[in-house]
Amino acid sequence: MHTYEATISWSRGEQPFSDNRYSRGHRWSFDGGIDVPASSSPSVVPEPMSVAKAVDPEEAFVAAVSSCHMLTFLWIAGKQGFIVDSYDDHALGVMEKNAEGRIAVTRVILRPRIVFAGERQPGAEEIDRLHHQAHQDCFIANSVKSQILVEPA
């Protein structure tokens, strides 16, 4: 078993609270020493209460799914003798009402663009198999209810 920790910090400061116009800006702190500015999404809570330059939970969720899939893909590809030169993904999360009528990120669409090096180049079927295995083994994908789609570029 492994545990993972994050410290989430917010303070009202001098702002009123009962008018619901307080800043949603806050910080995420991780054990490696990095602090990340965070906020609600401006599409959920309008500016200036949200901080557009900060990471919102929905973006972080999409990034976590994409990052986990990529790291798992790289591990599997390497074990199978492929050399990956680069992996870029422009992931998209779709927030809408789910089957229960609640707002949720219902789909995450991964669009990885992968460049392989060396003589051994995977074909389309092999790339699909690598993505399928990466999805099956990804810790984050195994932890969420959202549908996660992979659409290699």
N, C-alpha and C positions, 0 to 999 in steps of 0.2 A: 504494500500500500504506500502511496505517496500522498502528500498533502501540498497544497499550493495556497499561498496567502497574498492578499493585496490589502492595502490600507486605503480606504476611501475617506477623504476629509473635506468637509464643507463648513463654513462659518457664516452666519448671517451678517456679522459686523454691525453697522449702524442702520442697515436697511429695515424698513417696516416689513412685517411678515404677513399680517392678516389680509393685506390687499392683494396677495398672490403675485406681486410684481418684484419679488426678490430675485437676485442672480442665482442661476442654476450652475454657475461655474464652480468647479471643485477640482481636487487633485486625486490622482491614483498614484500610489507609491508601491513599488515592488521590491522584493528582497534583494535584487541585484543593484539597488541604489538609484534606479531611474524614477523620476516623477513625471507623470503625464498630465497635462492640463485636460480636463474633461468637462463636459456640460451636457445638458439635454440637447436634443437635436433642434435646430431652429425651425424645422418642419413640424415639430410637436409643440414646442414652447417658443413663441416668436422672440426675436431680438428686441430689446437689449437684455431680456432676462436670460436668454441662451447666449453662449459664446460661440460664434460660428467657427473660429479658428481652433477650437478645442475638439477633442475626439468625443463622440457621443456613444452611448452603449450599443446602439444598433450598428454603427460603423465598426466598433470593436468586435462585436459578434461576428460580422461578416469577415473581418480580418483574421479572427481566430480560426474560423472554419477554413479559410483559404490557406493560412499559414500551416495548420496541422496537415491538411491534404498535401501541400507541397513537401513538407518535411518527410512525410510518410512515403510519398512518391519517390523522392530522391533516395531514401534508404532502400526501397525495394529495387529501384533501377540499378543502384550500385551493387546490390547483392546479386543481381542477374547479369552483371558484367557490362552494363551500359555506362557510358560516360556522358554526363549532362553538363553542358557548358553554361546554359542559362535557363531560367524558368521565370516567366513573368505572368502574372495573373491580374486581370482587371475584373475582380469579383463584384457581383451585384446581389444585394439583398432586397427582397420584395416584402414590404409591410402592408398587410391588409387584414380583413377579418378572416379568422380561421373557421373551421367547421363548427366550433362552438359559438361563433358569433363574436369572438374576442379579437382585439387587435393584436397581431403577432407578426414576427418575421416568418412568413410561411414558406419561403423558398430562398435558397442561396444558390446562385448560378456562378459556377467557377468557369473561367475561360482561359485556361493556361496556354501559354505559347512557350514551347520547350524547344531548345536547340541541343541536339546531341552531337558529340564529337566521336572521332575514331571510325574504324572500319565497320564495327557492328552497329547498324542503324535499325531501330525497331520499325516495323511496318504499322499500318493503321490498326490492325487487329491486336497487335502486341501492345501498342500504346493504350488502346481501350482496356485491355486486360490489366495493364499496370495501374491505370486510373481506378478500375473496379477494385483491385486489391488494396490500393491506397485508401479508397473510401471505406472499405470493409475494416481496415486496420486503424483508421484515424480515430484517436481518442475523442476528439471534439464531435465528430460526426456520430460517434456511438453514444454521445451524451445529450443530443438534442432531438426534439420532435420535428423540427422544420425539415422539409424536403430539401435535400442538397443535390443539385444537378451539376454535372461536369460536362462542359462543352469545349473540348480542346480546340485551340485555334490552329 
